[in-house]
Amino acid sequence: QVQLVESGGGLVQAGGSLRLSCTGSDRTFSTYIVGWFRQAPGKDREFVARISRSGGSTDYVESVKGRFTISRDNVENTVYLQMNSLIPEDTAVYYCAARFSSTYGYAYWGQGTQVTVSS
């Protein structure tokens, strides 16, 4: 029952940074676990990062550990993905998604935002 909108993508040179935002439609946003996923052309969608309801627990795919940071501001109904030290392999459409708990799938998805990293 939450609608999600991503923003913040763009074109950046390798080594640069971007901050993606995922904004939920209303205050129920705080009841959802939120994840970031990405999909490159010809590749399957892959998990990137997730954050717990309160923001106290985070997980990352190994390839982005130390470079990406997920955070959330439930007052603003927004989850962020700070991406530093970007490499061309990070190029993809990035999606945020929400689920009520680990026993549910990620049922709510945003429209995606393009991230392109040039060498």
C-alpha positions as CSV (number, residue, x, y, z in Angstrom):
1,Q,0.0,0.0,0.0
2,V,3.0,2.3,-0.4
3,Q,4.1,4.0,-3.6
4,L,7.8,4.6,-4.2
5,V,9.6,7.1,-6.4
6,E,13.3,7.1,-7.0
7,S,15.4,10.1,-8.0
8,G,19.1,11.1,-8.1
9,G,20.5,9.1,-11.0
10,G,22.7,10.5,-13.6
11,L,25.9,10.3,-15.5
12,V,29.2,10.4,-13.5
13,Q,32.8,9.6,-14.1
14,A,34.5,6.6,-12.5
15,G,35.5,7.6,-8.9
16,G,32.6,10.0,-8.6
17,S,29.6,9.9,-6.3
18,L,25.8,10.0,-6.5
19,R,23.1,9.9,-3.9
20,L,19.8,8.2,-4.8
21,S,16.6,8.9,-3.0
22,C,13.5,6.7,-2.6
23,T,10.5,8.5,-1.3
24,G,7.4,6.7,0.0
25,S,3.9,8.0,-0.4
26,D,2.8,8.3,3.2
27,R,3.7,7.6,6.9
28,T,3.2,3.8,6.5
29,F,6.7,3.9,4.9
30,S,8.2,3.4,8.3
31,T,6.6,-0.1,8.6
32,Y,8.5,-1.4,5.6
33,I,11.9,-2.9,5.0
34,V,13.3,-1.1,2.0
35,G,15.9,-2.5,-0.4
36,W,17.8,-1.2,-3.4
37,F,18.2,-3.3,-6.5
38,R,19.8,-2.7,-9.9
39,Q,19.6,-4.2,-13.3
40,A,22.2,-3.7,-16.1
41,P,21.4,-4.5,-19.7
42,G,21.4,-8.2,-20.4
43,K,21.8,-9.0,-16.7
44,D,19.4,-10.2,-14.0
45,R,18.2,-7.8,-11.4
46,E,20.5,-8.0,-8.3
47,F,20.2,-7.0,-4.7
48,V,22.3,-4.0,-3.7
49,A,21.4,-3.0,-0.2
50,R,18.5,-3.1,2.3
51,I,17.6,-1.3,5.5
52,S,15.4,-2.2,8.5
53,R,12.3,-0.3,9.5
54,S,14.2,1.8,12.1
55,G,17.4,2.1,10.1
56,G,19.3,0.1,12.7
57,S,20.3,-2.8,10.5
58,T,21.7,-2.8,7.0
59,D,23.0,-5.3,4.4
60,Y,25.0,-4.9,1.2
61,V,26.0,-7.0,-1.7
62,E,29.7,-7.8,-1.4
63,S,30.6,-5.8,-4.5
64,V,29.5,-2.4,-3.0
65,K,30.6,-2.8,0.6
66,G,32.7,0.1,1.7
67,R,31.5,2.2,-1.2
68,F,27.7,2.4,-0.8
69,T,25.7,3.5,2.3
70,I,22.0,3.0,2.7
71,S,20.2,5.2,5.2
72,R,16.6,6.3,5.9
73,D,14.7,9.3,7.3
74,N,11.2,8.1,8.3
75,V,10.1,11.6,9.1
76,E,10.7,12.5,5.4
77,N,9.6,9.0,4.3
78,T,12.8,8.6,2.3
79,V,15.5,6.0,2.0
80,Y,18.9,7.1,0.5
81,L,21.7,5.2,-1.2
82,Q,24.9,7.1,-1.1
83,M,27.2,5.7,-3.8
84,N,30.9,6.6,-3.7
85,S,33.9,5.5,-5.7
86,L,31.7,4.5,-8.5
87,I,33.0,2.1,-11.2
88,P,31.6,1.3,-14.6
89,E,30.3,-2.0,-13.3
90,D,27.8,0.0,-11.2
91,T,26.0,1.2,-14.4
92,A,22.4,0.0,-14.2
93,V,18.9,1.1,-13.6
94,Y,18.5,1.3,-9.8
95,Y,15.1,0.5,-8.2
96,C,13.9,0.8,-4.6
97,A,11.5,-1.8,-3.2
98,A,9.5,-2.3,0.0
99,R,8.3,-5.3,1.9
100,F,6.4,-5.7,5.1
101,S,8.7,-8.4,6.5
102,S,11.1,-11.1,5.5
103,T,8.2,-13.5,5.0
104,Y,6.8,-11.3,2.3
105,G,8.3,-10.5,-1.1
106,Y,9.3,-7.0,-2.2
107,A,5.8,-6.2,-3.4
108,Y,6.2,-2.5,-4.0
109,W,8.6,-1.1,-6.5
110,G,9.6,2.3,-7.8
111,Q,10.0,3.2,-11.5
112,G,13.8,3.1,-11.4
113,T,16.5,5.7,-12.0
114,Q,19.4,5.3,-14.4
115,V,23.0,5.4,-13.1
116,T,25.7,5.6,-15.7
117,V,29.4,5.5,-14.8
118,S,31.9,6.3,-17.5
119,S,35.6,5.3,-17.4
